[in-house]
Amino acid sequence: MYPDLIAYKAALYQHTSLSPMSRKSHLATVRMRYYRLLDSPDFKSELEARLSEVLQEDVAKQVLLEIIYSIRTAIFDDALYIEAEPKVSVNPRLTQAQANDLIRQPGLNTFVGIRDTAVIALMLVTGVRANEVNRLKVSDLRYISEEGVSLYVASTSASGKPRYVPYGHMEWMLALVEHWLEEAHITDGPLFRAFNKTTTNVRRSPLSIRSIELLVGNYPIVVDGKYTVITPMVLRRTYARQLYERGVTLNRIQNYLGVGPKAVFEYIGEQPDSAADTRVPSLYTLDVSTVKDGIEAGTLDRWEIEYHKWLKLSETENGKTSGGG
C-alpha cells in the first residue's frame, strides 16, 4: 500500500477550512516524514528482511527497489503542489472608530471580558509591546512623571532605559485596569495574569507573551470591509498614528514608543507629502478686491497707461541726473 497523497490533498480541500499556506504546510510535513523514512538504513534493512521471509533473495531486493521508487514518486508528484497566497501585512493602523470598536469587543460582563478589555485598552492608550505587558507590575500603573500620571515601562534589555508613557486625557483607562485588579483580588505583583479556565482562580504568574498575542487576536474587527485578526503590533502602530494625527511631536512619540528616529516613521506610516505644495505660506494679507474689480471691469488699460507715463518720466529724470553727473 503506497501513500496516496493526492487523495490526502483533496481531503484537505474538502473537509477543512485551512488556508493554502496551511494546506501546503500539512503536505510538506507528511512528505518530509516519508522522505526521512526512505533515507533510513534501518527502514530499508527491516523491509528487506520482511520481504525475504516470503520471497527469494533476488526477488526481495527487486521488490524493495520498486517500493522505494513508488514511494518517492508519490511524495514528489507535481500534482501535490499548492500555490500559497501571497503573505500580506497583518498590521494595519486602526482608525479611532475601529479602535473604539475593538475596545468594546470583549465586554465587561464576564471575568475574561474584564481582563481582556483592560489589556487591549492599555495597549491602545500607551503603545506598549506584548513583551512589555508581560513584565508590567501593579506598582507600574500610576507613576507620576513630568507629564502627569504615567505608565512605568521597564526596559526589556539589560542596557536599555525605562520610559514613562503618560495617559494624558485617557486616564479613564485606569478605571478599567483597576476594575480587573479588584475582581481578580490582585494587590501587587504581575498586572495581568492567566487563570484556570474551569474556575475563576487567578494564577500568580503573568500572562505569557504568546497568551497576550492570542488574547488580542481573539477579537477580530472589520478593516477595509474584511474581518481582520488584530495583533499587538496593530495596537502599537495605531497608538503612534493617532498621536501623530493629533499633533503630538515626533520626538515625544519616539520617546513614548522607546524607539529610534527611523523606527518612529515606520510606526506612524504614510505621512502627508510635504513636497506637494512648496510655496511660501500665506503670512501676510492685503485687501486686493479693488484690483480684482478693476480687472473684471476692463479698466486695466488706464492703469497701464498711467504706469507707462510714470516709467517714462522716471527714465527722463534718470537721464538728466546721469547727464548732469
C-alpha positions in Angstrom: 0.0 0.0 0.0 1.7 3.2 -1.1 0.9 6.7 0.2 -1.9 8.4 -1.7 -1.0 12.0 -1.1 -3.2 13.1 -3.9 -6.2 11.9 -2.0 -4.9 13.5 1.2 -4.6 16.8 -0.6 -8.2 16.5 -1.9 -9.3 15.8 1.7 -7.6 18.9 2.9 -9.6 21.0 0.5 -13.0 19.2 1.0 -13.1 18.7 4.8 -11.1 21.6 6.2 -11.2 25.4 6.0 -7.4 25.7 6.0 -5.7 28.4 4.1 -3.5 27.5 1.1 -0.4 28.1 3.2 -1.7 25.7 6.0 -2.5 23.0 3.4 0.9 23.4 1.9 2.5 23.1 5.4 0.5 19.9 6.2 1.5 18.2 2.9 5.1 19.3 3.4 5.2 17.6 6.8 3.9 14.3 5.6 6.2 14.3 2.6 9.2 15.1 4.8 8.3 12.1 7.2 8.3 9.7 4.2 11.5 11.2 2.9 13.3 10.6 6.2 11.8 7.1 6.3 13.3 6.3 2.9 16.6 7.7 3.9 16.8 5.5 6.9 19.1 2.4 6.6 17.1 0.7 9.4 13.9 1.0 7.5 15.4 -0.5 4.3 17.0 -3.4 6.3 13.8 -4.2 8.1 11.7 -4.1 5.0 14.2 -6.2 3.1 14.2 -8.8 5.9 10.4 -9.0 5.9 10.3 -9.4 2.1 13.0 -12.1 2.3 10.7 -14.2 4.6 8.2 -14.7 1.8 10.3 -14.1 -1.4 13.6 -15.3 -2.8 16.5 -13.0 -2.0 17.0 -11.6 -5.5 13.2 -11.1 -5.9 13.0 -9.4 -2.4 15.7 -6.9 -3.4 13.9 -6.1 -6.6 10.6 -5.6 -4.8 12.3 -3.4 -2.3 13.6 -1.1 -5.0 10.2 -0.9 -6.6 8.6 0.0 -3.2 11.1 2.8 -2.6 10.7 4.1 -6.1 6.9 4.1 -5.8 7.0 6.0 -2.5 9.4 8.5 -3.9 7.2 9.1 -6.9 4.2 9.5 -4.7 5.7 12.1 -2.4 7.3 14.2 -5.2 4.3 14.2 -7.6 3.9 17.6 -9.2 0.1 17.4 -8.6 0.8 17.9 -4.9 1.9 21.5 -5.5 -0.2 24.1 -3.8 0.2 27.7 -4.7 0.1 29.7 -1.4 -1.5 33.0 -1.2 1.0 35.9 -1.1 1.6 37.0 2.5 0.2 40.4 3.2 0.7 42.7 6.1 -1.5 41.9 9.1 -0.5 45.1 10.9 -2.8 47.9 9.7 -3.4 51.1 11.6 -6.8 51.4 13.1 -9.0 54.5 12.9 -10.4 56.0 16.0 -13.8 54.3 15.3 -12.2 50.9 14.7 -10.1 51.2 17.9 -13.3 52.0 19.9 -15.0 49.0 18.3 -12.1 46.8 19.3 -12.2 48.0 23.0 -15.9 47.1 23.2 -15.5 43.6 21.7 -14.6 41.6 24.9 -17.4 43.2 27.0 -17.4 43.8 30.8 -20.0 41.2 31.8 -17.6 38.3 32.2 -14.3 37.7 34.1 -12.4 37.1 30.8 -14.0 40.2 29.2 -13.0 42.5 32.0 -9.4 41.4 31.8 -9.2 41.4 28.0 -10.8 44.8 27.8 -8.2 46.2 30.2 -5.3 44.6 28.3 -6.4 45.9 24.9 -7.3 49.4 26.3 -3.9 49.7 28.0 -2.0 48.7 24.8 -4.0 51.2 22.7 -3.6 54.0 25.2 0.2 53.5 25.8 1.5 51.7 22.7 3.4 49.1 24.8 4.7 45.8 23.3 3.4 42.4 24.2 6.6 41.5 26.0 6.3 44.7 28.0 2.8 43.9 29.0 4.1 40.6 30.2 6.5 42.4 32.6 4.1 45.0 34.0 3.5 45.1 37.7 0.7 46.7 39.7 3.2 49.3 41.0 3.9 50.5 37.4 0.4 51.6 36.8 0.5 55.1 38.4 3.9 56.6 38.1 4.0 60.4 38.5 6.2 61.9 35.8 6.8 65.4 34.5 3.8 64.8 32.2 1.4 63.6 34.9 0.2 60.2 35.7 2.1 57.7 33.5 2.8 54.1 32.9 6.3 53.0 34.0 7.7 50.7 31.3 10.8 48.8 32.3 13.4 48.1 29.7 13.4 44.6 28.2 17.1 44.7 27.6 19.9 44.9 30.2 21.5 48.0 28.5 18.2 49.8 27.9 16.5 52.5 29.9 13.0 52.6 31.3 10.4 55.0 29.9 7.3 56.7 31.2 4.2 56.9 29.0 1.7 59.5 30.1 -2.0 58.6 29.9 -2.9 62.3 29.1 -6.7 62.7 28.7 -7.2 58.9 28.7 -6.8 58.2 32.4 -10.3 56.6 32.1 -8.4 53.5 31.1 -7.1 53.2 34.6 -10.6 52.6 35.8 -10.8 49.5 33.5 -7.5 48.1 34.8 -8.3 48.8 38.4 -11.7 47.1 37.9 -9.8 44.0 36.7 -7.5 44.1 39.7 -10.4 44.4 42.1 -12.3 41.5 40.5 -9.1 39.4 40.5 -8.1 40.4 44.0 -4.7 41.5 42.8 -2.8 44.0 45.0 0.8 43.5 43.9 2.9 41.6 41.5 2.2 40.9 37.8 -0.6 43.2 36.5 -2.2 40.8 34.0 -2.5 37.1 34.8 -3.9 33.9 33.5 -6.5 31.9 35.4 -7.8 28.4 35.4 -10.5 28.0 32.7 -12.7 25.8 34.9 -12.6 28.3 37.8 -12.0 32.0 38.4 -8.9 31.3 40.4 -6.2 33.7 39.2 -2.6 32.4 38.8 0.3 34.1 40.4 2.3 34.1 37.1 1.8 36.8 34.5 0.2 36.3 31.1 2.8 34.9 28.7 3.8 36.8 25.6 2.1 34.2 23.5 -1.1 34.4 25.6 -1.2 38.2 25.1 -0.9 37.8 21.3 -3.7 35.2 21.4 -5.8 37.4 23.6 -5.7 40.3 21.2 -6.3 38.1 18.2 -9.4 36.7 19.8 -11.3 39.9 18.8 -11.2 40.4 15.0 -12.8 43.5 13.7 -13.8 44.8 10.2 -11.0 46.7 8.5 -11.4 47.7 4.9 -14.5 45.5 4.6 -12.9 42.3 5.9 -12.7 40.7 9.3 -9.1 41.2 10.4 -7.2 39.4 13.2 -5.6 42.1 15.4 -2.1 41.8 16.7 -0.2 43.7 19.4 1.8 45.4 16.6 -1.5 46.8 15.2 -2.2 48.4 18.5 1.3 49.9 18.7 1.1 51.3 15.2 -2.4 52.7 15.9 -1.1 54.4 19.0 1.7 56.1 17.1 -0.6 57.1 14.2 -3.3 58.5 16.4 -0.8 60.7 18.3 0.7 61.9 15.1 -2.6 62.9 13.6 -3.4 64.9 16.7 -0.3 67.0 16.6 2.0 65.2 19.1 5.6 65.9 18.1 7.7 63.2 16.6 10.2 63.5 19.4 7.6 62.8 22.0 6.1 59.9 20.1 9.6 58.4 19.7 10.2 58.7 23.5 6.8 57.2 24.3 7.4 54.2 22.0 11.0 53.8 23.1 12.4 53.6 19.5 14.9 55.4 17.3 14.2 58.3 14.9 13.9 55.9 11.9 11.6 53.5 13.6 9.1 56.1 14.6 8.3 56.8 11.0 7.6 53.1 10.3 5.1 53.1 13.2 3.4 56.2 12.1 3.1 55.1 8.4 2.3 57.3 5.5 2.6 61.0 6.2 1.3 64.0 4.2 3.5 64.8 1.2 5.4 67.9 2.3 6.6 68.5 -1.3 3.1 68.7 -2.6 3.0 72.5 -2.0 6.4 74.1 -1.7 5.1 77.7 -2.0 5.7 80.2 0.8 2.7 80.1 3.1 0.3 83.0 3.4 1.9 85.0 6.2 0.6 88.5 5.4 -2.7 89.7 3.9 -3.9 92.7 1.9 -7.3 93.6 0.6 -6.9 93.4 -3.2 -10.6 93.4 -4.0 -10.4 96.8 -5.8 -7.7 95.5 -8.0 -9.7 92.4 -8.9 -12.8 94.6 -9.6 -10.7 96.8 -11.9 -9.6 93.8 -13.9 -13.1 92.4 -14.2 -14.4 95.8 -15.3 -11.8 96.1 -18.1 -10.2 99.3 -16.6 -6.7 97.8 -16.6 -5.8 99.8 -19.7 -6.0 103.0 -17.7 -3.7 101.6 -15.1 -1.2 100.5 -17.8 -1.2 104.0 -19.3 -0.6 105.6 -16.0 2.2 103.1 -15.3 4.0 103.8 -18.6 3.7 107.6 -18.0 5.4 107.1 -14.7 8.1 104.8 -16.2 8.8 107.3 -19.0 9.1 110.1 -16.5 11.4 108.1 -14.3 13.7 107.4 -17.3 13.8 111.1 -18.2 14.7 112.1 -14.7 17.4 109.4 -14.5 18.8 110.6 -17.8 19.1 114.2 -16.6 20.7 113.0 -13.4 23.3 111.0 -15.4 24.0 113.8 -17.8 24.5 116.2 -15.0 27.0 114.0 -13.4 
